[in-house]
Amino acid sequence: MCADIITELPTTGPPDPATLLAVLERWRRFWTTRHDGLNREEQLGLVGELWLLLEWLPRLTPRAISSWQGPLRGRHDFVSETLSIEVKTTAANTGAVVHRITRLDQLEEPGQGQLYLLSLRAVADPLGAHSLDTLTRRARRAATAAGATCAALLDDRLRAAGITPSDEGRYTDPLSVAQQELYRVEDNFPRLTSASFPSGLPAGVVDVTYSLDTSACGPWLISNRPQSSLLEAIA
């Protein structure tokens, strides 16, 4: 916390009490976060969402952070007025990329705009340049550069996801993003939704999960490399 205060205070001139209070408030929010750590699935999910923020968007802005609904358990991970994005990440390093869809409405059209699916294969790699720890630090640096509002919004989202400053150095397993594909989810895209059961789920069935093999999604592929212009509306 002291290092954070020193970094934030101006190097010349009198210290600003408002800056000190902002840093203390940020740490107060972190101290109210759970400390039992993220399981492997949660880590992988957060890697994917941070990857979209850092690699697929043209810049990190308050609007981009506000659209990030994954840590808040939103139906889709990113939501804006014109498009929504669901991010799925697998750690399987061989075979087809298969994602677990946990809810019938997860690949259902949003209330407004177009739905996209970002599919990532993030594999353990001793020589990998990335980790959850490095992605988190990159996001914090980018948010700080974008201003206090953006930094505060990112702090809130990371707290909701279960990440605190004390976790720095905790999630350092190196990985590489071996595959990334953006799909447009529209008519005939392979999926199950509530419309797949026009009469409702059979009696006694309370929920449905299924696995999506992205090798069947080729006709809906938009890009297999980051292109910031595609998701400009989020930023």
C-alpha positions as CSV (number, residue, x, y, z in Angstrom):
1,M,0.0,0.0,0.0
2,C,2.8,2.4,0.9
3,A,4.5,1.7,-2.5
4,D,1.2,2.5,-4.2
5,I,0.9,5.8,-2.3
6,I,4.4,6.8,-3.2
7,T,3.8,6.0,-6.9
8,E,0.6,8.0,-7.0
9,L,1.8,11.1,-5.2
10,P,3.4,13.9,-7.3
11,T,7.2,13.9,-7.3
12,T,7.3,17.7,-7.0
13,G,5.2,20.2,-5.1
14,P,3.0,19.6,-2.0
15,P,1.3,16.2,-1.7
16,D,-2.3,16.1,-2.6
17,P,-4.6,14.7,0.2
18,A,-7.2,13.7,-2.4
19,T,-4.7,11.4,-4.1
20,L,-3.9,9.8,-0.8
21,L,-7.6,9.3,0.0
22,A,-8.2,7.8,-3.4
23,V,-5.4,5.2,-2.9
24,L,-6.7,4.3,0.5
25,E,-10.2,3.9,-0.8
26,R,-8.9,1.6,-3.5
27,W,-7.1,-0.6,-1.0
28,R,-10.2,-0.6,1.3
29,R,-12.2,-2.1,-1.6
30,F,-9.5,-4.7,-2.1
31,W,-9.5,-5.6,1.6
32,T,-13.2,-6.5,1.4
33,T,-12.4,-9.1,-1.3
34,R,-12.2,-12.8,-0.6
35,H,-8.7,-14.1,-0.1
36,D,-9.1,-17.9,-0.7
37,G,-7.8,-17.4,-4.3
38,L,-9.1,-18.4,-7.7
39,N,-9.5,-22.0,-8.8
40,R,-8.0,-23.0,-12.2
41,E,-11.2,-22.5,-14.1
42,E,-11.7,-19.0,-12.7
43,Q,-8.1,-18.1,-13.5
44,L,-8.5,-19.3,-17.1
45,G,-11.7,-17.4,-17.5
46,L,-10.1,-14.2,-16.3
47,V,-7.1,-14.7,-18.6
48,G,-9.5,-14.7,-21.5
49,E,-11.4,-11.6,-20.5
50,L,-8.2,-9.6,-19.8
51,W,-6.9,-10.8,-23.2
52,L,-9.8,-9.3,-25.0
53,L,-9.4,-6.0,-23.1
54,L,-5.7,-5.8,-23.8
55,E,-5.3,-7.4,-27.3
56,W,-8.6,-7.0,-29.1
57,L,-9.6,-3.5,-28.1
58,P,-7.9,-0.5,-29.6
59,R,-7.5,1.1,-26.1
60,L,-8.5,0.7,-22.5
61,T,-11.2,3.3,-21.6
62,P,-13.8,3.7,-18.9
63,R,-16.4,2.7,-21.4
64,A,-14.6,-0.6,-22.1
65,I,-14.2,-1.4,-18.4
66,S,-17.9,-0.5,-17.8
67,S,-18.9,-2.9,-20.5
68,W,-17.0,-5.8,-18.8
69,Q,-19.7,-7.7,-17.1
70,G,-17.9,-11.1,-16.6
71,P,-16.8,-10.4,-13.0
72,L,-20.3,-9.2,-12.2
73,R,-21.8,-12.5,-13.4
74,G,-23.5,-10.9,-16.4
75,R,-25.1,-13.1,-19.1
76,H,-22.4,-12.1,-21.5
77,D,-18.8,-11.1,-20.6
78,F,-18.9,-7.8,-22.4
79,V,-22.0,-5.8,-23.2
80,S,-22.5,-2.5,-25.2
81,E,-25.4,-0.9,-27.0
82,T,-24.4,-2.4,-30.3
83,L,-22.6,-5.6,-29.6
84,S,-22.0,-8.2,-26.8
85,I,-19.1,-10.7,-26.5
86,E,-18.9,-14.0,-24.8
87,V,-15.3,-15.1,-24.1
88,K,-14.4,-18.8,-23.7
89,T,-11.0,-20.1,-22.9
90,T,-9.6,-23.7,-22.9
91,A,-6.3,-25.0,-21.6
92,A,-6.4,-28.1,-23.8
93,N,-3.2,-28.1,-25.9
94,T,-4.3,-30.8,-28.4
95,G,-7.4,-31.7,-30.3
96,A,-10.3,-29.6,-31.3
97,V,-11.1,-26.4,-29.3
98,V,-14.2,-27.4,-27.2
99,H,-15.9,-25.0,-24.8
100,R,-18.4,-25.7,-22.1
101,I,-21.6,-23.6,-22.4
102,T,-23.1,-23.5,-19.0
103,R,-26.5,-21.8,-19.6
104,L,-29.1,-21.9,-22.3
105,D,-29.0,-18.1,-22.6
106,Q,-25.2,-17.8,-22.8
107,L,-25.2,-17.8,-26.6
108,E,-28.6,-16.3,-27.0
109,E,-28.9,-13.0,-28.8
110,P,-28.6,-9.9,-26.5
111,G,-31.4,-7.5,-25.9
112,Q,-29.9,-5.3,-28.6
113,G,-26.9,-5.5,-30.9
114,Q,-24.9,-8.4,-32.3
115,L,-23.4,-11.3,-30.3
116,Y,-19.8,-12.5,-30.8
117,L,-17.9,-15.4,-29.4
118,L,-14.2,-15.0,-28.7
119,S,-12.6,-18.5,-28.4
120,L,-9.1,-18.8,-27.0
121,R,-6.7,-21.7,-26.5
122,A,-4.3,-20.6,-23.6
123,V,-1.9,-23.5,-22.9
124,A,0.7,-24.0,-20.3
125,D,4.1,-23.1,-21.7
126,P,7.4,-22.8,-19.8
127,L,8.5,-20.3,-22.4
128,G,5.2,-18.5,-22.5
129,A,5.3,-14.7,-22.3
130,H,2.0,-14.4,-20.5
131,S,0.4,-15.3,-17.2
132,L,-2.7,-14.1,-15.2
133,D,-0.2,-12.1,-13.1
134,T,1.4,-10.3,-16.1
135,L,-2.0,-9.6,-17.8
136,T,-3.3,-8.1,-14.6
137,R,-0.3,-5.8,-14.2
138,R,-0.6,-4.8,-17.9
139,A,-4.3,-3.9,-17.4
140,R,-3.5,-1.9,-14.3
141,R,-0.8,0.1,-16.1
142,A,-3.1,0.8,-19.1
143,A,-6.0,1.8,-16.9
144,T,-3.8,4.1,-14.8
145,A,-2.5,5.7,-18.0
146,A,-6.1,6.2,-19.1
147,G,-7.0,8.2,-15.9
148,A,-8.3,7.9,-12.4
149,T,-11.8,6.9,-13.5
150,C,-10.6,4.1,-15.6
151,A,-8.2,2.8,-12.9
152,A,-11.0,2.9,-10.3
153,L,-13.4,1.0,-12.6
154,L,-10.7,-1.7,-13.3
155,D,-10.0,-2.0,-9.6
156,D,-13.7,-2.7,-8.9
157,R,-13.9,-5.3,-11.7
158,L,-10.7,-7.1,-10.5
159,R,-12.0,-7.0,-6.9
160,A,-15.3,-8.6,-8.1
161,A,-13.3,-11.3,-9.9
162,G,-11.4,-12.0,-6.7
163,I,-8.0,-10.3,-7.5
164,T,-6.3,-8.1,-4.9
165,P,-2.9,-6.3,-4.9
166,S,-1.7,-8.9,-2.5
167,D,-2.2,-11.5,-5.2
168,E,0.7,-10.0,-7.3
169,G,3.1,-12.8,-7.9
170,R,0.5,-15.5,-7.0
171,Y,-0.7,-16.5,-10.5
172,T,2.6,-16.7,-12.4
173,D,2.2,-19.9,-14.3
174,P,3.5,-19.1,-17.8
175,L,1.2,-19.6,-20.8
176,S,0.9,-18.9,-24.5
177,V,-2.2,-18.1,-26.4
178,A,-1.9,-20.7,-29.1
179,Q,-5.2,-20.0,-30.9
180,Q,-7.7,-17.1,-30.9
181,E,-10.8,-16.9,-33.0
182,L,-13.7,-14.4,-33.1
183,Y,-17.1,-15.8,-34.3
184,R,-20.3,-14.0,-35.2
185,V,-23.1,-15.7,-33.4
186,E,-26.2,-15.6,-35.6
187,D,-28.8,-17.8,-37.2
188,N,-27.8,-21.5,-37.6
189,F,-24.7,-21.0,-35.4
190,P,-24.2,-24.3,-33.5
191,R,-25.9,-23.7,-30.1
192,L,-28.7,-24.5,-27.8
193,T,-31.0,-21.7,-26.6
194,S,-34.4,-21.4,-25.0
195,A,-35.8,-21.3,-28.5
196,S,-34.4,-24.9,-28.9
197,F,-37.1,-26.0,-26.5
198,P,-40.3,-24.1,-27.6
199,S,-42.4,-26.0,-25.1
200,G,-40.0,-25.5,-22.3
201,L,-37.6,-27.9,-20.7
202,P,-38.9,-31.4,-20.0
203,A,-40.4,-31.8,-16.6
204,G,-37.7,-32.5,-14.1
205,V,-34.9,-30.9,-16.2
206,V,-33.9,-27.7,-14.4
207,D,-30.9,-26.6,-16.5
208,V,-28.9,-27.5,-19.6
209,T,-25.2,-27.4,-20.3
210,Y,-23.4,-28.5,-23.4
211,S,-20.1,-28.6,-25.2
212,L,-19.4,-26.6,-28.3
213,D,-16.8,-27.9,-30.8
214,T,-15.5,-24.8,-32.6
215,S,-14.3,-26.9,-35.6
216,A,-18.0,-26.8,-36.6
217,C,-18.1,-23.0,-36.5
218,G,-15.9,-22.1,-39.5
219,P,-18.7,-20.4,-41.5
220,W,-19.1,-17.9,-38.7
221,L,-15.4,-17.1,-38.2
222,I,-14.7,-13.4,-38.4
223,S,-11.0,-13.3,-37.6
224,N,-8.2,-15.4,-36.1
225,R,-6.1,-12.5,-35.0
226,P,-6.8,-9.3,-33.0
227,Q,-8.3,-6.6,-35.1
228,S,-9.2,-3.6,-33.0
229,S,-11.6,-2.1,-35.5
230,L,-13.9,-5.1,-35.1
231,L,-14.7,-4.4,-31.5
232,E,-14.3,-0.6,-31.5
233,A,-17.8,-0.1,-30.1
234,I,-16.7,-1.7,-26.8
235,A,-14.0,0.9,-26.3
